[in-house]
Amino acid sequence: MRAHIHRLLPLAQALPGLNTWGEKSGPTRFPSKSGCLSVIMLLLSICGAVTSGWAAETPPPAGEAEKRWKQYQPEFDAFAVRDREAPVAPGGIVFAGSSIFRQWTTVSEQMAPLPVLNRAFGGSRTGDQLARFDQVITPYAPKVIVYYCGSNDLKAGEVPEDPAAIFARFRAFSERVQATLPRTSLIFVSSTRSPDRVARWEQVDHYNALARAYCAATPNRFFVDVNPALVDAAGHPRLELYKEDKLHFHPPAYVEFTRILRPVLERVWAGAHE
């Protein structure tokens, strides 16, 4: 391992900067040797995620896939009606993901005048985003995609799924974007460390770390961390932001999301038109 680190250190030091944002106004950079070593360890983790995650990219059993497809069909029927009533111009910004985004009903107003379309569907997992790619992404040919998904994967089952396998499905989504829309940028919004799943925060952090490192090393991929806005000065969850289920959010939480995400989205959107 030590030999691999020393071979990769010059490469990490040569990186122009990491496409990651948090509470600060600009991208996080790691010019120091210690920072570069952190990057290397995360990049090595990605290598492990790729190898251990191949099986995760295999479609689920036919019965399960059909069940999940039917589960979400009413939402997609409703999307189709909206698109007929108010056709969406291609080349905008699509918010894709699970209920954290689906319940962000004011996102278009809070991001205006940016052309935002919310196509998140509740309860979805990373595999569902892949399965519905041609309905969520392809028809709108967005220049920017904002992605929040993985929370439901991390919560499912009595035994938590390997975060590397969940990350592999996000990476497959990203690679599909690259194959079909090579000039499209993708912003990954961190999975939240919600109070309802404290026992799985370690898995949440692992998944986020893999996504952060991937975005840092991949052109037109950006990581935004919203978790710092969801805790108080002592690092405890701000329970007033959460609904009774301690997972979903009251409107003030989306004000915090907007404060962190909007400046990044504006930069990425401007870059998409250069």
C-alpha positions as CSV (number, residue, x, y, z in Angstrom):
1,M,0.0,0.0,0.0
2,R,2.8,2.4,0.9
3,A,4.4,1.9,-2.5
4,H,1.1,2.6,-4.3
5,I,0.7,5.8,-2.3
6,H,4.2,7.1,-3.2
7,R,3.6,6.3,-6.9
8,L,0.2,8.2,-6.9
9,L,1.4,11.2,-4.8
10,P,2.8,13.2,-7.8
11,L,-0.5,12.6,-9.7
12,A,-2.6,13.8,-6.8
13,Q,-0.4,16.9,-6.3
14,A,-0.8,17.7,-10.0
15,L,-4.6,17.8,-9.8
16,P,-5.8,21.4,-10.5
17,G,-8.4,21.3,-7.8
18,L,-11.3,19.2,-6.5
19,N,-14.8,19.7,-7.8
20,T,-16.2,19.6,-4.3
21,W,-18.2,22.2,-2.4
22,G,-19.4,22.5,1.2
23,E,-20.1,25.5,3.4
24,K,-17.3,27.5,1.8
25,S,-17.9,29.5,-1.3
26,G,-15.5,27.7,-3.6
27,P,-14.1,24.4,-4.5
28,T,-12.2,22.5,-1.8
29,R,-8.5,22.2,-2.7
30,F,-5.8,20.0,-1.2
31,P,-2.4,21.6,-2.0
32,S,-0.6,20.0,1.0
33,K,1.0,16.6,1.0
34,S,-1.3,15.4,3.8
35,G,-4.3,16.5,1.8
36,C,-3.0,14.7,-1.3
37,L,-2.6,11.6,0.7
38,S,-6.2,11.8,1.8
39,V,-7.2,12.1,-1.9
40,I,-5.1,9.1,-2.8
41,M,-6.7,7.0,-0.1
42,L,-10.1,7.9,-1.4
43,L,-9.1,7.2,-5.0
44,L,-7.8,3.8,-3.9
45,S,-11.1,3.2,-2.3
46,I,-12.8,4.0,-5.6
47,C,-10.6,1.3,-7.2
48,G,-11.9,-1.1,-4.6
49,A,-15.5,0.1,-5.2
50,V,-15.2,-0.6,-8.9
51,T,-14.1,-4.2,-8.4
52,S,-16.5,-5.0,-5.6
53,G,-19.4,-3.2,-7.2
54,W,-19.6,-5.0,-10.5
55,A,-22.3,-7.3,-9.2
56,A,-24.2,-4.3,-8.1
57,E,-24.6,-3.1,-11.7
58,T,-26.3,-6.4,-12.6
59,P,-30.1,-5.8,-12.9
60,P,-32.2,-7.1,-10.0
61,P,-34.3,-10.3,-10.5
62,A,-37.0,-9.9,-13.0
63,G,-39.8,-10.1,-10.4
64,E,-38.2,-7.4,-8.2
65,A,-37.5,-5.1,-11.2
66,E,-41.1,-5.5,-12.5
67,K,-42.5,-4.7,-9.0
68,R,-40.4,-1.6,-8.6
69,W,-41.2,-0.4,-12.1
70,K,-45.0,-0.7,-11.4
71,Q,-44.5,1.0,-8.0
72,Y,-43.3,4.2,-9.7
73,Q,-45.4,4.1,-12.8
74,P,-48.1,6.5,-11.5
75,E,-45.5,9.2,-10.9
76,F,-44.2,8.8,-14.4
77,D,-47.7,8.9,-15.8
78,A,-48.2,12.2,-14.0
79,F,-44.9,13.5,-15.4
80,A,-46.1,12.6,-18.9
81,V,-49.3,14.6,-18.4
82,R,-47.4,17.6,-17.2
83,D,-45.0,17.4,-20.1
84,R,-48.0,17.4,-22.5
85,E,-49.6,20.3,-20.8
86,A,-46.4,22.3,-20.5
87,P,-43.7,21.0,-22.8
88,V,-40.2,21.3,-21.4
89,A,-37.5,22.9,-23.5
90,P,-34.4,20.7,-23.7
91,G,-31.1,21.8,-22.4
92,G,-32.1,22.9,-18.9
93,I,-31.3,21.6,-15.4
94,V,-32.9,18.3,-14.1
95,F,-33.1,17.5,-10.4
96,A,-33.1,13.7,-10.2
97,G,-33.3,11.5,-7.2
98,S,-35.5,10.3,-4.3
99,S,-38.0,11.8,-1.9
100,I,-35.5,14.3,-0.4
101,F,-35.7,16.1,-3.8
102,R,-39.3,15.1,-4.7
103,Q,-40.5,16.9,-1.6
104,W,-38.5,20.0,-2.5
105,T,-41.6,21.4,-4.2
106,T,-40.2,25.0,-4.2
107,V,-36.9,24.2,-5.9
108,S,-37.8,25.9,-9.2
109,E,-38.7,29.1,-7.4
110,Q,-35.7,29.0,-5.2
111,M,-33.4,28.4,-8.1
112,A,-35.1,30.9,-10.5
113,P,-34.3,32.1,-13.1
114,L,-32.3,29.0,-13.6
115,P,-34.4,26.6,-15.7
116,V,-34.9,23.8,-13.2
117,L,-37.1,20.7,-13.7
118,N,-37.7,18.4,-10.7
119,R,-38.1,14.8,-11.8
120,A,-37.3,13.1,-8.5
121,F,-39.6,10.2,-7.5
122,G,-40.1,9.2,-3.8
123,G,-38.7,5.9,-2.4
124,S,-36.3,5.4,-5.3
125,R,-32.9,3.8,-5.0
126,T,-29.8,4.1,-7.2
127,G,-30.9,1.1,-9.3
128,D,-34.3,2.8,-10.0
129,Q,-32.5,5.9,-11.3
130,L,-30.7,3.7,-13.8
131,A,-33.8,1.8,-14.7
132,R,-35.7,5.0,-15.4
133,F,-32.9,6.9,-17.0
134,D,-34.6,7.1,-20.4
135,Q,-37.6,8.8,-18.7
136,V,-35.9,11.0,-16.1
137,I,-33.0,12.2,-18.2
138,T,-33.0,11.4,-21.9
139,P,-36.2,13.3,-23.0
140,Y,-34.9,16.6,-21.5
141,A,-31.3,16.4,-22.7
142,P,-30.2,18.6,-19.7
143,K,-27.0,20.5,-19.6
144,V,-26.8,20.0,-15.9
145,I,-28.1,17.2,-13.7
146,V,-28.4,17.5,-9.9
147,Y,-28.5,14.1,-8.3
148,Y,-29.6,13.0,-4.8
149,C,-30.0,9.3,-4.3
150,G,-28.6,6.6,-2.1
151,S,-30.3,7.3,1.2
152,N,-32.9,4.6,0.6
153,D,-30.3,2.1,-0.5
154,L,-28.4,2.8,2.7
155,K,-31.4,2.3,4.9
156,A,-32.8,-0.8,3.2
157,G,-32.5,-4.3,4.8
158,E,-31.5,-5.5,8.2
159,V,-27.9,-5.7,7.1
160,P,-26.6,-2.5,5.4
161,E,-25.5,-2.9,1.8
162,D,-21.9,-2.2,1.0
163,P,-21.6,1.5,0.2
164,A,-19.2,0.6,-2.6
165,A,-22.0,-1.3,-4.3
166,I,-24.3,1.7,-4.0
167,F,-21.6,4.0,-5.3
168,A,-21.0,1.6,-8.2
169,R,-24.6,2.2,-9.3
170,F,-24.2,6.0,-9.1
171,R,-21.0,5.7,-11.1
172,A,-22.9,3.6,-13.7
173,F,-25.5,6.4,-13.9
174,S,-22.7,9.0,-14.3
175,E,-21.1,6.9,-17.1
176,R,-24.4,6.6,-18.8
177,V,-24.7,10.4,-18.8
178,Q,-21.3,10.6,-20.3
179,A,-22.2,8.1,-23.0
180,T,-25.5,9.8,-24.0
181,L,-24.9,13.4,-23.1
182,P,-21.1,13.9,-23.1
183,R,-21.2,17.6,-22.5
184,T,-23.6,17.4,-19.5
185,S,-22.4,18.2,-16.0
186,L,-23.5,16.2,-13.0
187,I,-23.7,17.5,-9.5
188,F,-23.9,14.9,-6.7
189,V,-25.5,16.2,-3.5
190,S,-24.3,14.3,-0.4
191,S,-26.5,11.7,1.2
192,T,-27.7,13.2,4.5
193,R,-26.7,12.0,8.0
194,S,-30.3,11.9,9.1
195,P,-31.3,11.3,12.7
196,D,-33.4,8.3,11.8
197,R,-30.4,6.2,10.8
198,V,-27.6,7.2,13.2
199,A,-26.6,3.5,13.3
200,R,-25.7,3.7,9.6
201,W,-23.9,7.0,9.5
202,E,-20.6,5.2,8.9
203,Q,-22.1,3.7,5.7
204,V,-23.4,7.2,4.7
205,D,-20.0,8.7,5.2
206,H,-18.3,5.9,3.2
207,Y,-20.8,6.4,0.3
208,N,-20.3,10.2,0.4
209,A,-16.5,9.8,0.5
210,L,-16.5,7.6,-2.6
211,A,-18.7,10.0,-4.5
212,R,-16.6,13.0,-3.4
213,A,-13.4,11.3,-4.6
214,Y,-15.0,10.3,-7.9
215,C,-16.2,13.8,-8.6
216,A,-12.8,15.2,-7.7
217,A,-11.1,13.0,-10.3
218,T,-13.8,13.2,-13.1
219,P,-14.3,16.1,-15.5
220,N,-17.7,17.8,-15.2
221,R,-18.6,16.0,-12.0
222,F,-19.2,18.0,-8.8
223,F,-19.8,17.1,-5.2
224,V,-21.8,19.3,-2.9
225,D,-22.0,18.6,0.9
226,V,-25.2,19.8,2.5
227,N,-24.6,18.0,5.8
228,P,-22.7,20.8,7.6
229,A,-25.9,22.9,7.3
230,L,-28.0,20.2,9.0
231,V,-26.1,20.2,12.4
232,D,-25.6,22.7,15.1
233,A,-22.3,24.1,16.5
234,A,-21.8,20.9,18.6
235,G,-22.3,18.7,15.6
236,H,-25.8,17.5,16.7
237,P,-28.6,17.2,14.1
238,R,-30.8,20.3,13.9
239,L,-34.0,18.5,14.7
240,E,-36.1,21.5,14.0
241,L,-35.3,21.0,10.3
242,Y,-36.7,17.5,10.2
243,K,-40.2,16.2,10.1
244,E,-41.5,13.6,12.6
245,D,-39.9,10.8,10.6
246,K,-36.4,12.4,11.2
247,L,-35.6,11.8,7.6
248,H,-37.5,14.3,5.5
249,F,-37.4,18.0,5.8
250,H,-39.4,21.1,6.7
251,P,-39.1,24.1,4.3
252,P,-36.3,25.8,6.3
253,A,-34.0,22.9,5.5
254,Y,-34.5,23.6,1.8
255,V,-33.5,27.2,2.4
256,E,-30.2,25.9,3.7
257,F,-29.9,23.6,0.7
258,T,-30.5,26.6,-1.6
259,R,-27.8,28.6,0.2
260,I,-25.2,25.9,-0.4
261,L,-26.3,24.5,-3.7
262,R,-27.4,27.6,-5.7
263,P,-23.9,29.2,-6.0
264,V,-22.5,26.0,-7.3
265,L,-25.3,25.4,-9.7
266,E,-24.9,28.9,-11.0
267,R,-21.2,28.3,-11.7
268,V,-21.7,25.0,-13.3
269,W,-24.6,26.3,-15.4
270,A,-22.5,29.3,-16.6
271,G,-19.7,26.8,-17.4
272,A,-22.0,24.7,-19.5
273,H,-22.5,27.7,-21.8
274,E,-18.9,28.6,-22.3
